[in-house]
Amino acid sequence: MSPTTVPALTRGRNQTDNAGATMVALDSAYDDHSFLTLTDATEEVHLAQVPVLWVVEKIFAHAPNLKRLKIRTTRRGPAPEALKRLCKSRNVSISLAKTRRQYGPGKKYLGQKKKFLSMLADATRKKLFEELLVLDREEARYTARYFCLNGEQYKSYRVLLREGDFPSIKTVTGAVHSIASILRYLNPAYAVSDQAAKLADDIGRWVPQVRGSVVKLRERDIALPEGMPKWFTNFYTELARAWEKDRFAALSKQPRHACILTTRWGFEDGRFYKLDEIAEVEGVTKAYIGRMEKEAFQLLGLLTSYKTLTRKSE
């Protein structure tokens, strides 16, 4: 028979269902009013909190064949001795396991979310935030997920980090600064830490550069390779122009350099590859592939443009 599960117990009263089984009404510590149905066939009961003795005696009275009492609680420590003695006298085994407390959104989170939503109520700020999402800015994606803008379930900073969807945000502190920087970017008067303010300034300088690159790319109707970071857009436009004008012929005497360049930047299969991915296939180091790529850019006259992206690349 499946075990009977009830919430934390505090008070109780009796009621009888149509089948004659005793139903003990139990009020939980979380204001969850429910009934525990007990019959002669009940062999196992699960509790979410260590109960008072009179509640256990009540359970024993209505479930004479009870064999197991399992308690999962957020509190530390063993079961009370009096409870152990009572279970032993009835030949009922008792087990106590600790469970992780499930925390919901707190007042600080709700207050911050309210401020964020009030910012998005302004059409101009909403457009700025949507632009960050289009440009695939990770801080904006994390903020949208943290505040459940698409109807997702609430998850804490640590849970979102463990899921690994935001690789550049590695710590809770980094997550806090990322969200604060977005709020500061949308509202320059919003008070944040110095680190978050600096990050917001970086976003403010980054957006116009990438925004112009994306506009140029759309005008030229060039499709970005799959997996390529958005900040490479402007440089990729120059590289694609060189490809179209057959300037890669300058690499005719360097077939290995040409192969690495065309593979990495998606001119063969439409996918952008990281340096370490190519290095693994070629059986060499990542540094070696990067050096060959820079030599190829130098032959094409694009090394200066590429160097401006070095700090943002992988």
Residue, then its C-alpha position, 0 to 999 in steps of 0.5 A: m500500500s502506498p504511504t500516507t503523507v501529511p504536512a507538519l502537524t500541530r492540532g487535530r480533530n476527527q472525521t469519518d468518510n463514507a467508507g468508514a475510514t477515520m480522517v484526522a484533520l491536521d493543521s500544518a505550520y504553513d496554514d495548509h489544512s488537510f486530512l490524513t486518512l487512516t485505516d487498518a491497512t495503513e502501514e506507513v506514514h510520512l511526516a514533514q515535521v517532528p510531531v508532538l506525542w499526542v498526534v502520534e498516539k492519535i495516528f497509532a489509535h486509528a492505524p493499529n497495523l502501522k509499521r513505519l513512521k518516516i519524518r523528513t524535516t529541515r531541522r537538525g538532530p535526532a528524533p526526541e527520545a520520548l518519540k523513540r520510546l513510544c514507537k518502540s513500544r508499538n513495534v513501529s520503526i522510526s526514521l528521521a531524514k533532513t530535507r533541504r528547506q525550499y525558499g521562495p522569493g523574499k521581500k528584497y527580490l519582490g521589491q527589486k522585481k517591482k522596480f524593474l517592471s516599473m522601468l519596463a513600463d516606460a517604452t524607451r527603457k523597455k526598448l533598450f532592454e529588448e535591444l540588449l536581449v537581441l544583442d545577446r548580452e548575458e547580463a540582460r538574459y540573466t536578468a530576464r530569467y531571474f525576474c521570470l519575465n517569460g513566466e518561468q518558475y522562480k529560482s535563486y542566484r545559486v540555482l541559476l548558476r548551477e544550471g550553467d546557462f550563463p557561463s560568464i557569470k560564475t559567482v553569486t556576487g557576479a550575478v548580483h552585479s549583473i542585475a544591478s548593472i542592467l537596472r543602472y543602464l536602464n535608469p542612470a539614477y538607480a543606486v548601485s555599487d561601484q562595480a555594478a556602475k562600472l559594468a553599466d558604463d561598459i554596457g553603455r559604451w558597448v551597445p552603440q558599437v554593436r548596434g551600428s555593426v548589426v545595422k550594417l550587417r542587416e543592410r548587407d544581408i549577411a547571415l551570421p555563422e551559428g554560435m558566433p558572438k554578437w560583438f564579432t559582427n562588425f569584424y565579420t562584416e569586413l571578413a565576409r567582404a574580403w571573402e566576397k572579393d576573393r582576398f583570401a587568395a593572399l593565403s594561397k601559399q598558406p593553405r593551412h592558415a586558409c583552412i583554419l580561417t575558413t573553418r573557424w569563421g563559418f565559411e565552410d559549414g555556416r558555424f563559428y568554431k572556438l579556438d579550442e575546438i579547432a585545436e582539438v581536431e587538429g591535435v595542437t594547442k589552442a595558442y598555436i591555432g590562435r597564432m596561425e589565425k593572427e598570421a592569416f589576418q596579417l596577410l589579409g590586412l585585418l589584424t588591427s581590426y581583430k586586435t580590438l576584439t581580443r579582450k571580448s573574444e574567448 
